[in-house]
């Protein structure tokens, strides 16, 4: 007689709010604000442009694909139905491996931020960085063993108290700073004008760098599609969640960057510590002891929540690949909560090895840049495949019901997906490809593992 205690648990169902928070947690972060603020108010123009040619197309196309093809696998399922199972495997492998490379990147930033609550000099200590990265990642993996309900709870808490709350506070202080006409950290005042919003065309290299950085800051809107079967009503709720997440993420990026510029001039902003530097200035100006320590802990927790969001997503797609015969049975093992435990353990082992990059490379900043560039290249290749699949499926499966469709018929799909493909190719060719060392690492990996 079956033991009821060993029966599989009923999968947790996601509503609009939980799904939108998963999306916000996956993308929204204070980590990119300082890098954007280095370009001054023109970063707002860059942000709007990149949102129009990259973030919004990802949102629209992934909403159509997720509601029209909600089967398990996400990107793997979409590309598989468009171009066949082998290309589906390549797509999910690209999405999965880029995440494996990305985890040490985001957690190293969390470790540097947390150092402000402990001892600021630790931010440049490689042993400390590796210890925090490994402790946080393995904890996140074990949390995900308990199922989507546990990970979505951490993700929601992380995005609320670790991203949105600190962002609202920083934006609030920036508004107070502006209304009181307080001088910035160098004694100057922010001058808001139409000219300040225009990119500096006299330095094309800086324009390319800004656009490339932003292109890779808004990726990930397709990730919750791997949870489409856990949504109560995917045809109705998924597009709504995507819309809410897009507004929140874009608003946070624009308003948060502006608040940072109000307090610190672009020339004085450091990409790694810019947010914490603003917190330090606010603490001194308003005599708020403990603000730096509190902000460091909250922001670090928000980044931990972001990683917890990503850990099960692409690996769930890899599980679907395994069940189609592309992986050994070892990688198809799941627990009572339906989580792909063996894949998660192997994933954690690879992250552990990659984290040692911070021990091998003397400079934390150099290691961070190397991993970030590799992550961006891999992800953009996956996006090219995803958008091409969306176009293909409009012709190969035109009668498949889609609760949401990209407006404008097939021409609209060509316009939206084609624009995004052009943006991805531009970013790879113009910015990342010249980095020969990183490019060689990425392409050697692709040639070795792709079928």
VOPAGU-2260 file (C-alpha; in pm, 1 decimal, decimal comma):
REM VOPAGU-2260
SITE   aa  ch    i         X         Y         Z
SITE  UNK   A    0       0,0       0,0       0,0
SITE  UNK   A    1     150,3     338,0     -95,2
SITE  UNK   A    2     280,7     551,1     187,8
SITE  UNK   A    3      83,8     881,7     183,4
SITE  UNK   A    4     381,7    1061,3     337,3
SITE  UNK   A    5     587,4     980,4      25,7
SITE  UNK   A    6     328,0    1102,5    -223,0
SITE  UNK   A    7     432,1    1395,0    -442,3
SITE  UNK   A    8     319,0    1731,6    -315,6
SITE  UNK   A    9      69,2    1936,3    -509,6
SITE  UNK   A   10     265,2    2195,3    -712,0
SITE  UNK   A   11     241,8    2549,7    -581,6
SITE  UNK   A   12      44,8    2776,3    -815,6
SITE  UNK   A   13     161,9    3129,0    -892,7
SITE  UNK   A   14     -65,0    3432,0    -923,5
SITE  UNK   A   15      -4,0    3759,0   -1111,0
SITE  UNK   A   16     170,3    3926,1    -816,0
SITE  UNK   A   17     403,0    3634,0    -739,9
SITE  UNK   A   18     491,9    3589,9   -1108,1
SITE  UNK   A   19     557,6    3961,5   -1160,0
SITE  UNK   A   20     775,8    3965,3    -846,7
SITE  UNK   A   21     969,8    3668,2    -983,5
SITE  UNK   A   22    1037,4    3873,3   -1295,5
SITE  UNK   A   23    1131,0    4184,9   -1099,7
SITE  UNK   A   24    1353,6    3979,0    -869,7
SITE  UNK   A   25    1524,4    3822,1   -1170,6
SITE  UNK   A   26    1614,9    4153,9   -1334,3
SITE  UNK   A   27    1568,2    4458,9   -1110,8
SITE  UNK   A   28    1878,7    4537,1    -909,4
SITE  UNK   A   29    2063,7    4834,1    -767,2
SITE  UNK   A   30    2385,5    4679,6    -898,7
SITE  UNK   A   31    2363,9    4848,2   -1241,0
SITE  UNK   A   32    2261,2    5197,1   -1124,7
SITE  UNK   A   33    2616,5    5331,5   -1064,5
SITE  UNK   A   34    2737,0    5212,1   -1406,0
SITE  UNK   A   35    2439,1    5384,9   -1568,7
SITE  UNK   A   36    2486,1    5701,1   -1360,9
SITE  UNK   A   37    2842,9    5740,8   -1490,5
SITE  UNK   A   38    2685,3    5866,4   -1815,8
SITE  UNK   A   39    2491,9    6141,9   -1641,7
SITE  UNK   A   40    2135,5    6228,4   -1736,5
SITE  UNK   A   41    2197,7    6097,6   -2088,1
SITE  UNK   A   42    2166,6    5751,6   -1929,0
SITE  UNK   A   43    1789,1    5814,8   -1923,9
SITE  UNK   A   44    1790,8    5845,4   -2303,8
SITE  UNK   A   45    2005,4    5532,7   -2335,1
SITE  UNK   A   46    1771,4    5349,0   -2100,4
SITE  UNK   A   47    1457,8    5439,1   -2295,4
SITE  UNK   A   48    1622,5    5347,5   -2625,4
SITE  UNK   A   49    1740,9    5007,9   -2502,8
SITE  UNK   A   50    1400,7    4938,7   -2346,9
SITE  UNK   A   51    1235,8    5008,5   -2682,7
SITE  UNK   A   52    1471,0    4792,1   -2891,1
SITE  UNK   A   53    1546,8    4513,3   -2644,9
SITE  UNK   A   54    1357,2    4491,7   -2315,5
SITE  UNK   A   55    1007,2    4548,2   -2456,1
SITE  UNK   A   56    1062,3    4307,4   -2749,2
SITE  UNK   A   57    1175,4    4039,9   -2501,5
SITE  UNK   A   58     863,2    4102,0   -2292,8
SITE  UNK   A   59     624,5    4092,2   -2589,9
SITE  UNK   A   60     776,2    3789,9   -2761,1
SITE  UNK   A   61     817,8    3584,8   -2442,6
SITE  UNK   A   62     454,7    3661,0   -2347,6
SITE  UNK   A   63     333,0    3523,4   -2683,2
SITE  UNK   A   64     557,4    3218,2   -2669,3
SITE  UNK   A   65     475,4    3137,5   -2306,9
SITE  UNK   A   66      98,8    3161,7   -2354,8
SITE  UNK   A   67      99,4    2984,9   -2692,0
SITE  UNK   A   68     348,1    2713,6   -2594,7
SITE  UNK   A   69     324,1    2682,0   -2214,3
SITE  UNK   A   70     471,0    2331,9   -2197,8
SITE  UNK   A   71     767,6    2273,4   -1968,1
SITE  UNK   A   72    1107,2    2382,2   -2093,3
SITE  UNK   A   73    1061,3    2750,9   -2178,1
SITE  UNK   A   74    1322,8    2853,9   -2434,7
SITE  UNK   A   75    1405,1    2488,4   -2506,7
SITE  UNK   A   76    1043,3    2413,2   -2595,8
SITE  UNK   A   77    1007,3    2719,4   -2819,9
SITE  UNK   A   78    1327,5    2663,4   -3017,2
SITE  UNK   A   79    1265,7    2286,5   -3033,5
SITE  UNK   A   80     924,3    2335,9   -3193,7
SITE  UNK   A   81    1064,8    2589,6   -3438,9
SITE  UNK   A   82    1393,8    2430,0   -3545,1
SITE  UNK   A   83    1403,6    2079,5   -3399,4
SITE  UNK   A   84    1523,4    1912,6   -3078,0
SITE  UNK   A   85    1896,8    1958,7   -3134,1
SITE  UNK   A   86    1865,9    2335,6   -3162,5
SITE  UNK   A   87    1631,2    2332,2   -2864,3
SITE  UNK   A   88    1908,1    2167,4   -2664,7
SITE  UNK   A   89    2158,7    2432,5   -2777,5
SITE  UNK   A   90    1921,2    2713,1   -2670,8
SITE  UNK   A   91    1857,5    2582,0   -2320,2
SITE  UNK   A   92    2224,9    2493,7   -2278,9
SITE  UNK   A   93    2318,1    2854,6   -2362,1
SITE  UNK   A   94    2063,2    2987,8   -2114,0
SITE  UNK   A   95    2173,5    2745,7   -1843,6
SITE  UNK   A   96    2551,3    2785,4   -1879,0
SITE  UNK   A   97    2535,0    3164,8   -1887,3
SITE  UNK   A   98    2352,0    3155,7   -1557,0
SITE  UNK   A   99    2616,6    2929,7   -1409,7
SITE  UNK   A  100    2879,2    3188,9   -1508,7
SITE  UNK   A  101    2660,2    3477,0   -1386,3
SITE  UNK   A  102    2603,7    3348,7   -1031,2
SITE  UNK   A  103    2956,6    3428,7    -907,2
SITE  UNK   A  104    2927,9    3772,8   -1071,3
SITE  UNK   A  105    2614,9    3889,0    -890,4
SITE  UNK   A  106    2708,9    3723,4    -561,2
SITE  UNK   A  107    3053,8    3883,8    -566,7
SITE  UNK   A  108    2877,8    4220,6    -589,0
SITE  UNK   A  109    2658,0    4116,6    -295,9
SITE  UNK   A  110    2971,3    4024,4     -99,6
SITE  UNK   A  111    3129,6    4363,4    -175,0
SITE  UNK   A  112    2812,0    4538,9     -61,7
SITE  UNK   A  113    2785,0    4331,3     254,9
SITE  UNK   A  114    3142,8    4428,8     339,3
SITE  UNK   A  115    3013,1    4778,7     427,9
SITE  UNK   A  116    2824,8    4621,6     717,7
SITE  UNK   A  117    3134,3    4432,7     834,0
SITE  UNK   A  118    3460,2    4594,5     725,9
SITE  UNK   A  119    3479,4    4792,2     397,1
SITE  UNK   A  120    3833,3    4669,5     319,4
SITE  UNK   A  121    3693,8    4317,6     284,5
SITE  UNK   A  122    3545,5    4419,8     -52,5
SITE  UNK   A  123    3892,3    4366,8    -206,8
SITE  UNK   A  124    3971,0    4047,2     -14,8
SITE  UNK   A  125    3946,4    3751,1    -254,7
SITE  UNK   A  126    3912,0    3491,7      22,3
SITE  UNK   A  127    3619,3    3681,9     175,1
SITE  UNK   A  128    3450,9    3719,5    -168,0
SITE  UNK   A  129    3477,7    3348,0    -244,6
SITE  UNK   A  130    3351,8    3248,4     102,7
SITE  UNK   A  131    3041,7    3467,8      74,8
SITE  UNK   A  132    2969,8    3359,2    -284,2
SITE  UNK   A  133    2983,9    2989,9    -195,4
SITE  UNK   A  134    2784,9    3022,8     128,7
SITE  UNK   A  135    2510,7    3224,1     -44,5
SITE  UNK   A  136    2488,1    3001,4    -350,2
SITE  UNK   A  137    2474,7    2670,3    -166,0
SITE  UNK   A  138    2211,9    2815,1      68,4
SITE  UNK   A  139    2007,0    2923,0    -232,3
SITE  UNK   A  140    2038,7    2574,2    -381,9
SITE  UNK   A  141    1918,1    2407,8     -62,9
SITE  UNK   A  142    1624,6    2651,1     -39,7
SITE  UNK   A  143    1519,1    2551,4    -390,6
SITE  UNK   A  144    1524,0    2185,5    -289,8
SITE  UNK   A  145    1205,7    2263,1     -95,2
SITE  UNK   A  146    1018,7    2361,6    -409,1
SITE  UNK   A  147     889,5    2665,3    -595,4
SITE  UNK   A  148     685,6    2789,0    -299,0
SITE  UNK   A  149     994,6    2830,1     -82,9
SITE  UNK   A  150    1205,9    2992,5    -355,7
SITE  UNK   A  151     926,0    3228,7    -464,9
SITE  UNK   A  152     884,0    3340,1    -102,0
SITE  UNK   A  153    1255,7    3424,2     -76,6
SITE  UNK   A  154    1243,4    3593,4    -417,0
SITE  UNK   A  155     943,5    3806,8    -322,1
SITE  UNK   A  156    1095,8    3907,4      12,4
SITE  UNK   A  157    1427,2    3978,4    -156,9
SITE  UNK   A  158    1281,4    4206,5    -421,3
SITE  UNK   A  159    1061,6    4393,9    -170,9
SITE  UNK   A  160    1301,9    4447,7     121,3
SITE  UNK   A  161    1629,8    4413,8     -67,4
SITE  UNK   A  162    1561,0    4597,7    -393,4
SITE  UNK   A  163    1238,5    4798,7    -396,8
SITE  UNK   A  164    1260,0    4927,5     -37,7
SITE  UNK   A  165    1623,9    5047,3     -61,8
SITE  UNK   A  166    1547,7    5193,2    -404,8
SITE  UNK   A  167    1245,6    5384,7    -274,3
SITE  UNK   A  168    1451,0    5518,4      17,6
SITE  UNK   A  169    1737,9    5625,9    -209,8
SITE  UNK   A  170    1495,1    5787,3    -454,8
SITE  UNK   A  171    1325,4    5963,3    -164,1
SITE  UNK   A  172    1655,6    6103,8     -37,4
SITE  UNK   A  173    1742,7    6209,3    -391,7
SITE  UNK   A  174    1411,6    6397,2    -415,5
SITE  UNK   A  175    1471,4    6568,2     -80,7
SITE  UNK   A  176    1822,5    6658,6    -197,0
SITE  UNK   A  177    1680,0    6812,2    -513,6
SITE  UNK   A  178    1395,5    7001,0    -343,6
SITE  UNK   A  179    1630,8    7148,1     -82,1
SITE  UNK   A  180    1879,2    7241,2    -356,3
SITE  UNK   A  181    2160,4    7075,3    -161,1
SITE  UNK   A  182    2500,3    7069,0    -335,5
SITE  UNK   A  183    2632,0    6736,5    -456,4
SITE  UNK   A  184    2932,3    6567,9    -300,1
SITE  UNK   A  185    3172,0    6794,1    -496,5
SITE  UNK   A  186    2979,0    7113,4    -416,1
SITE  UNK   A  187    2813,0    7149,2    -758,6
SITE  UNK   A  188    2444,1    7152,8    -846,0
SITE  UNK   A  189    2265,4    6927,7   -1092,2
SITE  UNK   A  190    2161,0    7118,5   -1402,9
SITE  UNK   A  191    1857,5    6965,7   -1573,4
SITE  UNK   A  192    1823,6    7063,0   -1939,1
SITE  UNK   A  193    1734,5    6911,2   -2273,6
SITE  UNK   A  194    2103,0    6917,9   -2367,4
SITE  UNK   A  195    2199,8    6711,3   -2062,3
SITE  UNK   A  196    1968,2    6432,6   -2182,5
SITE  UNK   A  197    2147,5    6400,7   -2518,0
SITE  UNK   A  198    2425,3    6141,3   -2554,5
SITE  UNK   A  199    2776,0    6271,9   -2617,3
SITE  UNK   A  200    2819,4    6194,7   -2988,8
SITE  UNK   A  201    3179,4    6319,9   -2978,9
SITE  UNK   A  202    3279,0    5998,6   -2798,1
SITE  UNK   A  203    3133,1    5707,7   -3001,7
SITE  UNK   A  204    3315,3    5449,8   -2789,8
SITE  UNK   A  205    3132,7    5567,7   -2477,0
SITE  UNK   A  206    2800,2    5549,2   -2660,1
SITE  UNK   A  207    2871,6    5191,8   -2767,4
SITE  UNK   A  208    2976,1    5099,2   -2414,2
SITE  UNK   A  209    2662,4    5253,2   -2262,4
SITE  UNK   A  210    2426,2    5084,7   -2507,7
SITE  UNK   A  211    2600,6    4749,7   -2470,6
SITE  UNK   A  212    2591,3    4766,9   -2092,1
SITE  UNK   A  213    2222,2    4849,3   -2089,7
SITE  UNK   A  214    2138,9    4581,7   -2346,6
SITE  UNK   A  215    2269,1    4321,0   -2104,1
SITE  UNK   A  216    2111,8    4483,3   -1797,5
SITE  UNK   A  217    1753,0    4421,7   -1908,8
SITE  UNK   A  218    1782,0    4053,5   -1998,2
SITE  UNK   A  219    1580,1    3781,7   -1829,5
SITE  UNK   A  220    1217,7    3870,8   -1904,4
SITE  UNK   A  221    1170,7    3524,7   -2054,5
SITE  UNK   A  222    1291,5    3335,5   -1746,3
SITE  UNK   A  223     952,3    3294,7   -1568,1
SITE  UNK   A  224     823,5    3119,0   -1881,5
SITE  UNK   A  225     984,4    2803,3   -1741,0
SITE  UNK   A  226     719,8    2826,6   -1466,1
SITE  UNK   A  227     427,2    2866,6   -1708,2
SITE  UNK   A  228     272,4    2539,8   -1595,4
SITE  UNK   A  229     278,5    2658,9   -1232,2
SITE  UNK   A  230      72,2    2970,1   -1316,4
SITE  UNK   A  231    -298,3    2954,2   -1225,0
SITE  UNK   A  232    -410,3    3091,8   -1562,4
SITE  UNK   A  233    -107,4    3137,6   -1793,8
SITE  UNK   A  234    -306,5    3275,3   -2087,5
SITE  UNK   A  235    -445,6    3558,0   -1874,2
SITE  UNK   A  236    -193,5    3604,8   -1592,5
SITE  UNK   A  237     139,0    3577,5   -1775,7
SITE  UNK   A  238      98,0    3888,1   -1999,3
SITE  UNK   A  239     -29,2    4088,1   -1699,4
SITE  UNK   A  240     270,3    3987,1   -1489,5
SITE  UNK   A  241     508,2    4078,1   -1773,1
SITE  UNK   A  242     348,6    4424,6   -1804,6
SITE  UNK   A  243     372,2    4494,9   -1431,3
SITE  UNK   A  244     732,9    4375,7   -1416,6
SITE  UNK   A  245     835,0    4586,7   -1717,9
SITE  UNK   A  246     694,5    4905,8   -1566,5
SITE  UNK   A  247     857,1    4841,8   -1228,0
SITE  UNK   A  248    1198,9    4749,4   -1370,4
SITE  UNK   A  249    1216,5    5039,1   -1615,3
SITE  UNK   A  250    1088,9    5289,6   -1357,2
SITE  UNK   A  251    1343,0    5172,6   -1099,7
SITE  UNK   A  252    1629,3    5200,1   -1348,6
SITE  UNK   A  253    1544,3    5553,7   -1465,5
SITE  UNK   A  254    1438,4    5712,8   -1135,4
SITE  UNK   A  255    1705,2    5533,0    -931,3
SITE  UNK   A  256    1983,5    5643,4   -1165,5
SITE  UNK   A  257    1858,3    6003,8   -1155,1
SITE  UNK   A  258    1855,2    6001,2    -773,9
SITE  UNK   A  259    2215,2    5883,3    -770,4
SITE  UNK   A  260    2321,2    6160,9   -1010,3
SITE  UNK   A  261    2145,9    6421,7    -795,1
SITE  UNK   A  262    2371,1    6339,1    -498,3
SITE  UNK   A  263    2697,2    6237,8    -669,2
SITE  UNK   A  264    2831,7    6388,5    -995,1
SITE  UNK   A  265    2899,3    6127,6   -1266,5
SITE  UNK   A  266    3275,0    6184,4   -1249,4
SITE  UNK   A  267    3275,1    6080,4    -883,6
SITE  UNK   A  268    3066,6    5763,4    -922,0
SITE  UNK   A  269    3235,7    5426,2    -891,3
SITE  UNK   A  270    3062,9    5136,7   -1067,7
SITE  UNK   A  271    3119,4    4894,9    -778,4
SITE  UNK   A  272    3047,9    5112,5    -475,4
SITE  UNK   A  273    2838,7    5399,3    -613,7
SITE  UNK   A  274    2516,2    5304,1    -433,5
SITE  UNK   A  275    2687,7    5255,9     -97,8
SITE  UNK   A  276    2877,3    5581,7    -147,3
SITE  UNK   A  277    2542,1    5761,8    -183,4
SITE  UNK   A  278    2418,4    5592,7     133,7
SITE  UNK   A  279    2730,5    5714,2     316,1
SITE  UNK   A  280    2671,6    6072,3     200,1
SITE  UNK   A  281    2304,7    6060,1     304,5
SITE  UNK   A  282    2399,8    5916,8     644,1
SITE  UNK   A  283    2647,3    6199,8     704,2
SITE  UNK   A  284    2415,2    6473,5     572,7
SITE  UNK   A  285    2111,0    6366,7     777,0
SITE  UNK   A  286    2292,6    6222,3    1079,2
SITE  UNK   A  287    2144,1    5874,2    1047,9
SITE  UNK   A  288    2381,3    5633,1    1226,0
SITE  UNK   A  289    2353,3    5274,6    1113,7
SITE  UNK   A  290    2200,8    5356,6     773,8
SITE  UNK   A  291    2504,7    5224,0     583,5
SITE  UNK   A  292    2503,6    4894,1     772,8
SITE  UNK   A  293    2128,7    4845,5     727,6
SITE  UNK   A  294    2139,8    4931,2     356,6
SITE  UNK   A  295    2432,1    4694,1     299,0
SITE  UNK   A  296    2248,5    4402,0     459,0
SITE  UNK   A  297    1920,4    4470,9     274,1
SITE  UNK   A  298    2082,7    4515,5     -67,7
SITE  UNK   A  299    2291,2    4200,3     -21,2
SITE  UNK   A  300    1974,6    4010,9      72,1
SITE  UNK   A  301    1802,3    4145,8    -238,8
SITE  UNK   A  302    2083,1    4008,8    -454,6
SITE  UNK   A  303    2055,4    3674,5    -274,3
SITE  UNK   A  304    1683,4    3674,4    -359,0
SITE  UNK   A  305    1768,8    3745,0    -721,9
SITE  UNK   A  306    1999,4    3443,6    -736,8
SITE  UNK   A  307    1736,0    3227,8    -563,6
SITE  UNK   A  308    1495,9    3328,1    -843,1
SITE  UNK   A  309    1732,3    3219,3   -1117,5
SITE  UNK   A  310    1860,6    2893,0    -968,3
SITE  UNK   A  311    1556,1    2674,9   -1058,9
SITE  UNK   A  312    1452,3    2844,5   -1385,8
SITE  UNK   A  313    1703,7    2743,2   -1656,0
SITE  UNK   A  314    1779,5    2416,6   -1475,4
SITE  UNK   A  315    1409,1    2327,9   -1503,5
SITE  UNK   A  316    1443,8    2370,9   -1879,3
SITE  UNK   A  317    1746,9    2144,0   -1867,8
SITE  UNK   A  318    1531,2    1883,3   -1690,3
SITE  UNK   A  319    1284,5    1896,6   -1981,1
SITE  UNK   A  320    1577,7    1844,2   -2219,2
SITE  UNK   A  321    1683,4    1538,9   -2019,9
SITE  UNK   A  322    1336,4    1390,1   -2047,5
SITE  UNK   A  323    1357,1    1426,5   -2425,0
SITE  UNK   A  324    1660,0    1196,5   -2422,9
SITE  UNK   A  325    1943,4    1450,2   -2444,7
SITE  UNK   A  326    2081,5    1387,7   -2094,8
SITE  UNK   A  327    2152,5    1072,8   -1889,1
SITE  UNK   A  328    1888,1     954,7   -1642,7
SITE  UNK   A  329    2105,6    1083,9   -1358,7
SITE  UNK   A  330    2008,3    1440,8   -1453,1
SITE  UNK   A  331    1636,3    1355,9   -1460,5
SITE  UNK   A  332    1614,5    1287,9   -1086,5
SITE  UNK   A  333    1358,1    1498,1    -896,3
SITE  UNK   A  334    1252,6    1503,9    -531,0
SITE  UNK   A  335     904,6    1510,7    -372,9
SITE  UNK   A  336     877,7    1883,1    -443,7
SITE  UNK   A  337     939,2    1822,5    -814,3
SITE  UNK   A  338    1280,3    1993,3    -805,4
SITE  UNK   A  339    1562,8    1872,1   -1028,6
SITE  UNK   A  340    1801,8    1796,1    -741,0
SITE  UNK   A  341    2085,3    1631,3    -933,6
SITE  UNK   A  342    2103,7    1913,2   -1187,4
SITE  UNK   A  343    2105,4    2168,2    -905,0
SITE  UNK   A  344    2389,4    1986,3    -728,6
SITE  UNK   A  345    2601,1    1966,6   -1044,6
SITE  UNK   A  346    2522,8    2332,0   -1110,4
SITE  UNK   A  347    2639,9    2424,8    -760,6
SITE  UNK   A  348    2962,1    2227,2    -808,5
SITE  UNK   A  349    3040,0    2418,2   -1130,9
SITE  UNK   A  350    2967,4    2751,3    -958,4
SITE  UNK   A  351    3208,0    2649,2    -684,1
SITE  UNK   A  352    3485,6    2592,8    -937,1
SITE  UNK   A  353    3410,8    2918,4   -1123,8
SITE  UNK   A  354    3420,0    3111,8    -797,6
SITE  UNK   A  355    3786,1    3021,2    -766,2
SITE  UNK   A  356    3847,3    3270,3   -1050,1
SITE  UNK   A  357    3851,0    3532,8    -775,7
SITE  UNK   A  358    4138,7    3346,8    -612,5
SITE  UNK   A  359    4338,3    3298,5    -934,3
SITE  UNK   A  360    4299,7    3655,0   -1067,1
SITE  UNK   A  361    4451,6    3906,2    -822,8
SITE  UNK   A  362    4203,2    4186,9    -893,8
SITE  UNK   A  363    3841,4    4134,8    -788,9
SITE  UNK   A  364    3735,8    4394,2   -1046,5
SITE  UNK   A  365    3918,7    4211,0   -1329,1
SITE  UNK   A  366    3760,6    3877,4   -1237,6
SITE  UNK   A  367    3418,6    4044,4   -1218,4
SITE  UNK   A  368    3461,7    4201,8   -1564,7
SITE  UNK   A  369    3582,3    3875,3   -1721,6
SITE  UNK   A  370    3285,2    3673,8   -1596,8
SITE  UNK   A  371    3036,4    3949,7   -1683,4
SITE  UNK   A  372    3158,7    3971,1   -2045,0
SITE  UNK   A  373    3139,3    3593,7   -2087,3
SITE  UNK   A  374    2786,9    3590,5   -1942,9
SITE  UNK   A  375    2665,5    3861,8   -2180,7
SITE  UNK   A  376    2799,6    3693,1   -2495,0
SITE  UNK   A  377    2636,9    3359,9   -2416,9
SITE  UNK   A  378    2300,0    3511,9   -2326,7
SITE  UNK   A  379    2277,8    3725,5   -2639,1
SITE  UNK   A  380    2336,8    3419,2   -2858,2
SITE  UNK   A  381    2043,8    3248,5   -2687,0
SITE  UNK   A  382    1823,5    3552,9   -2750,3
SITE  UNK   A  383    1899,5    3546,8   -3121,6
SITE  UNK   A  384    1772,4    3187,7   -3130,6
SITE  UNK   A  385    1462,5    3273,3   -2925,6
SITE  UNK   A  386    1355,6    3562,1   -3150,9
SITE  UNK   A  387    1424,2    3359,4   -3464,9
SITE  UNK   A  388    1205,9    3082,5   -3320,9
SITE  UNK   A  389     922,5    3328,7   -3255,3
SITE  UNK   A  390     926,2    3435,6   -3621,6
SITE  UNK   A  391     945,3    3075,9   -3743,4
SITE  UNK   A  392     653,2    2959,5   -3526,6
SITE  UNK   A  393     428,4    3227,7   -3675,1
SITE  UNK   A  394     459,3    3041,3   -4007,8
SITE  UNK   A  395     506,9    2678,0   -3902,2
SITE  UNK   A  396     227,0    2677,4   -3640,2
SITE  UNK   A  397       0,6    2971,4   -3731,1
SITE  UNK   A  398    -312,9    2808,5   -3589,1
SITE  UNK   A  399    -173,8    2736,6   -3242,0
SITE  UNK   A  400    -391,5    2933,7   -2996,5
SITE  UNK   A  401    -205,2    3226,3   -2845,3
SITE  UNK   A  402    -388,7    3420,2   -2574,9
SITE  UNK   A  403    -146,3    3703,0   -2639,9
SITE  UNK   A  404       6,0    3792,8   -2976,2
SITE  UNK   A  405     262,4    4055,0   -3064,9
SITE  UNK   A  406      54,8    4327,9   -3237,5
SITE  UNK   A  407      70,0    4382,9   -3612,5
SITE  UNK   A  408      42,1    4028,9   -3741,1
SITE  UNK   A  409     346,7    3863,2   -3895,1
SITE  UNK   A  410     486,1    4202,2   -3997,9
SITE  UNK   A  411     467,0    4314,9   -3636,7
SITE  UNK   A  412     655,2    4004,4   -3523,4
SITE  UNK   A  413     924,0    4062,1   -3784,5
SITE  UNK   A  414     958,9    4423,0   -3671,6
SITE  UNK   A  415     975,3    4347,3   -3297,9
SITE  UNK   A  416    1189,4    4032,6   -3314,1
SITE  UNK   A  417    1407,0    4167,4   -3596,7
SITE  UNK   A  418    1487,2    4481,5   -3400,0
SITE  UNK   A  419    1594,5    4274,8   -3100,7
SITE  UNK   A  420    1807,2    4041,0   -3315,5
SITE  UNK   A  421    1982,1    4341,6   -3467,0
SITE  UNK   A  422    2048,5    4481,5   -3119,3
SITE  UNK   A  423    2194,1    4151,5   -2998,0
SITE  UNK   A  424    2418,2    4110,3   -3304,7
SITE  UNK   A  425    2533,5    4471,8   -3271,9
SITE  UNK   A  426    2629,2    4419,5   -2909,3
SITE  UNK   A  427    2824,3    4098,9   -2976,7
SITE  UNK   A  428    3009,5    4229,3   -3282,9
SITE  UNK   A  429    3082,9    4585,0   -3177,7
SITE  UNK   A  430    3155,1    4551,2   -2806,9
SITE  UNK   A  431    3208,9    4197,0   -2681,6
SITE  UNK   A  432    3371,8    4031,7   -2983,6
SITE  UNK   A  433    3685,9    4251,1   -2972,2
SITE  UNK   A  434    3761,6    4108,1   -2628,5
SITE  UNK   A  435    3954,0    3822,6   -2790,3
SITE  UNK   A  436    4042,0    3637,1   -2473,5
SITE  UNK   A  437    3687,3    3616,6   -2342,7
SITE  UNK   A  438    3545,6    3546,0   -2688,5
SITE  UNK   A  439    3782,3    3253,4   -2733,4
SITE  UNK   A  440    3671,5    3102,0   -2403,7
SITE  UNK   A  441    3303,2    3132,7   -2495,3
SITE  UNK   A  442    3330,4    3001,6   -2850,2
SITE  UNK   A  443    3555,9    2709,3   -2752,9
SITE  UNK   A  444    3292,6    2608,6   -2499,3
SITE  UNK   A  445    3014,8    2630,3   -2758,5
SITE  UNK   A  446    3205,2    2424,3   -3014,5
SITE  UNK   A  447    3283,1    2158,9   -2756,1
SITE  UNK   A  448    2937,8    2114,3   -2601,9
SITE  UNK   A  449    2684,5    2203,0   -2870,8
SITE  UNK   A  450    2561,7    1910,1   -3084,9
